[in-house]
């Protein structure tokens, strides 16, 4: 896989003209040794003043400020990337982390901070027991354990596309037995955190040119997955929706502690309480 074009359009419609408050945009793909950003353009209607900043996770975040009232807001993001991630990556795991359980160094533990902390309550220890069930013995291969948990998510939970905003809690996903890629990612991240791993949620795009992967009905879509920090290997990508490891087919935009921090377009308006009609999102990913 090489050059991939992503067109992400978000449209808000209102019954009456409204005053738009500043909107936060997370649409620019993250560069890495496996992904090079060749171009990226954001077009906004009505006209907006756009400023860029880098957040605490290193994500590129734009703020759009509006001066005109409008009954339609359109945000168009077009990116061209060169993706060279291997389909079957090999990770040079440090000897100290080859088997689980292992201990992060004091510096790693400090730097990982909140990324090792669970984000959802688990009063009955349901998720803790579920995660612990994948530990075959007191000393088990670390990568095998992580791959087993990733596979366990997709074997225990039925994939269900869901357009509604929001994400299920991990225990809701376990109880319901179904979920979207967002729910899969949150369940996996919380499960590995329950075992002491540092994990972060990743949002971006899935490239699916052969239309064989879950999470997309076409050649691509928005998608969510997880990165787990393993000494030596660094941040290792796991896509529990498709039981895959590594960044092939994945174009990251944002890495966050909590999935709620990775909304592509977020903002508000001042106007009549019944002004909002709908939000429509169109994503085209093509090789």
C-alpha positions in Angstrom: 0.0 0.0 0.0 1.3 3.5 -0.8 -0.6 6.7 -1.6 -4.1 7.1 0.0 -6.5 10.0 -0.4 -8.9 10.7 2.4 -11.9 13.1 1.9 -13.8 13.7 5.2 -16.8 16.1 4.9 -18.9 17.1 7.9 -22.1 19.1 7.3 -24.3 20.7 10.0 -27.8 22.0 9.0 -29.9 24.4 11.0 -33.6 25.6 10.6 -32.5 29.2 11.1 -29.3 31.2 10.8 -27.2 30.8 14.0 -24.1 32.2 15.5 -21.4 29.5 15.5 -19.1 29.4 18.5 -15.4 28.3 17.9 -15.1 24.8 16.6 -12.3 22.3 17.3 -11.1 20.2 14.4 -9.0 17.0 14.6 -8.6 16.0 11.0 -4.9 16.2 10.1 -3.2 12.7 9.8 -0.2 12.1 12.2 3.1 11.5 10.5 5.4 8.6 11.6 8.1 6.5 10.1 5.3 4.4 8.4 3.2 7.3 7.3 4.1 10.5 5.4 1.6 13.3 5.0 2.0 14.6 1.4 -0.7 17.2 1.6 -3.7 18.3 3.7 -6.3 21.1 3.2 -9.3 22.1 5.2 -12.0 24.2 3.6 -14.8 25.7 5.8 -18.1 27.3 4.8 -19.0 29.9 6.0 -15.5 31.5 6.0 -13.6 31.0 9.3 -10.4 32.1 10.8 -8.4 29.0 11.4 -5.4 28.6 13.8 -3.4 25.4 14.5 -1.9 24.1 17.7 -0.3 20.9 19.0 -2.1 19.3 22.0 -0.6 17.4 24.9 -0.5 14.2 22.9 1.2 15.7 19.9 -2.0 15.9 17.8 -2.6 18.8 15.4 -5.7 20.6 16.5 -7.3 23.5 14.5 -9.7 26.1 16.0 -12.1 27.7 13.6 -13.6 31.1 14.6 -16.6 32.4 12.7 -18.0 35.9 12.2 -21.0 35.3 10.0 -24.4 33.8 10.9 -25.3 30.7 8.8 -27.9 27.9 8.5 -25.3 25.5 7.1 -21.7 24.6 8.3 -19.5 22.5 6.0 -16.0 21.3 7.0 -14.1 19.6 4.2 -10.8 17.9 4.9 -8.7 16.4 2.1 -5.5 14.6 2.9 -3.0 12.6 0.8 -0.7 10.2 2.7 1.9 7.7 1.8 1.4 4.6 4.0 4.2 2.0 4.1 3.4 0.1 7.3 4.2 -3.6 7.1 1.3 -6.1 7.2 3.2 -8.4 9.5 5.6 -6.3 11.7 8.3 -7.6 13.9 8.9 -5.8 17.2 12.2 -5.8 19.1 10.7 -6.3 22.6 13.1 -5.6 25.4 14.2 -8.8 27.2 12.7 -7.5 30.5 9.2 -7.3 28.8 9.2 -10.5 26.8 7.0 -12.3 29.3 4.1 -11.0 31.4 3.9 -9.9 34.1 6.8 -7.4 33.7 7.5 -4.1 35.3 7.8 -0.7 33.5 10.9 1.3 34.6 10.2 4.1 37.0 10.7 6.7 34.2 8.3 4.8 31.9 5.7 4.5 34.7 5.9 8.2 35.4 5.7 9.2 31.8 2.8 6.8 31.0 0.9 8.3 33.9 -2.9 8.4 33.2 -2.5 6.1 30.2 -2.2 3.2 32.7 -5.2 4.3 34.7 -8.6 2.8 33.9 -11.2 5.3 32.7 -14.4 3.5 33.6 -15.8 2.1 36.8 -15.8 -1.7 37.3 -17.5 -2.1 40.7 -18.2 -5.9 40.3 -14.7 -6.5 38.8 -16.4 -7.9 35.6 -13.9 -6.4 33.3 -11.0 -7.3 35.5 -12.0 -11.0 35.6 -12.6 -11.0 31.8 -9.1 -9.6 31.2 -7.4 -11.9 33.7 -9.0 -14.9 31.9 -6.6 -14.4 29.0 -3.5 -14.8 31.2 -2.5 -18.5 30.6 0.0 -18.7 33.4 2.0 -16.6 35.8 4.6 -16.2 33.1 3.2 -15.9 29.6 4.4 -14.4 26.4 3.6 -10.6 26.3 2.8 -10.2 22.7 0.8 -13.4 22.6 -1.3 -12.2 25.6 -2.0 -8.9 23.9 -3.0 -10.6 20.6 -5.2 -13.0 22.5 -7.1 -10.2 24.2 -7.5 -8.4 20.9 -8.9 -11.6 19.3 -11.0 -12.2 22.4 -12.7 -8.9 21.9 -13.8 -9.7 18.3 -14.7 -13.3 19.2 -16.8 -12.2 22.2 -18.5 -9.2 20.7 -20.4 -8.9 17.5 -19.5 -6.0 15.3 -22.3 -3.5 14.7 -21.9 -0.2 12.9 -23.5 2.6 14.9 -23.8 6.1 13.6 -25.0 7.6 16.9 -22.5 9.6 18.9 -21.0 8.3 22.1 -19.3 5.1 23.2 -20.5 2.2 25.3 -18.7 1.5 28.6 -16.6 -1.7 28.6 -19.1 -3.5 30.8 -22.0 -2.4 28.6 -20.2 -3.9 25.6 -19.6 -7.1 27.5 -23.2 -7.3 28.6 -24.7 -6.5 25.2 -22.3 -8.6 23.2 -22.2 -6.1 20.4 -20.5 -2.9 19.6 -18.8 -0.6 17.0 -15.1 -0.1 16.4 -15.2 2.6 19.1 -16.6 0.2 21.6 -14.1 -2.5 20.6 -11.2 -0.1 21.1 -12.4 1.1 24.5 -13.0 -2.5 25.7 -9.5 -3.6 24.6 -7.8 -0.5 26.1 -9.5 -0.9 29.4 -8.8 -4.6 29.5 -5.0 -4.2 29.0 -5.0 -1.3 31.5 -6.6 -3.6 34.0 -3.5 -5.8 33.6 -1.1 -2.9 34.1 -0.3 -1.9 30.5 -0.2 1.7 29.3 -2.6 2.1 26.4 -4.0 5.0 24.3 -7.0 5.2 22.0 -6.3 6.1 18.4 -8.8 7.5 16.0 -8.4 8.0 12.2 -9.2 6.1 9.1 -9.4 2.5 7.8 -8.2 1.9 4.3 -10.2 -1.1 3.0 -9.5 -1.3 -0.8 -10.5 -5.0 -1.0 -13.6 -4.4 1.2 -12.8 -7.4 3.4 -12.2 -5.6 6.7 -14.8 -4.9 9.4 -15.5 -1.2 10.2 -16.1 -0.1 6.6 -18.9 -0.7 4.0 -16.8 0.8 1.3 -13.1 1.3 0.6 -12.6 3.1 3.9 -14.1 4.9 6.8 -13.4 6.6 10.1 -12.1 4.0 12.6 -10.8 3.5 16.1 -8.1 1.3 17.5 -5.5 1.1 20.3 -1.8 1.4 20.9 -0.1 -0.4 23.8 3.3 0.6 25.1 5.7 -2.4 25.4 9.4 -1.6 26.3 11.6 -2.0 23.3 8.7 -2.3 20.9 7.3 1.1 21.8 3.7 1.9 21.0 2.3 -1.2 19.3 -0.9 -1.0 17.3 -3.8 -3.4 17.8 -7.0 -3.2 15.9 -9.4 -5.5 17.8 -12.2 -5.0 15.3 -10.1 -6.9 12.7 -7.8 -8.9 15.1 -4.7 -7.2 13.5 -1.4 -5.9 14.9 0.6 -3.2 13.3 -0.5 -0.1 11.3 -1.2 -1.6 7.8 -4.5 -0.2 6.5 -4.6 2.4 9.4 -4.2 6.1 9.1 -4.0 7.7 12.5 -5.3 11.3 13.2 -5.4 11.5 17.0 -4.0 9.5 20.0 -5.8 10.2 23.3 -6.3 8.9 26.8 -10.1 8.8 26.4 -12.0 8.4 23.1 -14.1 11.4 23.9 -11.0 13.5 23.3 -10.8 12.5 19.7 -14.0 13.9 18.1 -13.1 15.1 14.6 -15.3 18.2 14.6 -16.7 19.6 17.8 -18.4 23.0 18.6 -21.6 24.7 19.5 -23.8 27.5 18.3 -26.0 30.3 19.7 -29.5 30.3 18.4 -33.0 28.9 18.9 -33.2 25.7 20.9 -34.8 23.9 17.9 -32.5 25.3 15.3 -30.3 22.2 14.9 -31.6 19.8 12.2 -28.9 17.2 11.5 -25.2 16.4 11.2 -24.1 14.4 8.1 -20.6 12.9 7.7 -19.2 11.5 4.5 -15.8 9.8 4.3 -14.1 8.6 1.1 -10.8 6.7 1.4 -9.3 5.7 -1.9 -5.9 4.3 -3.0 
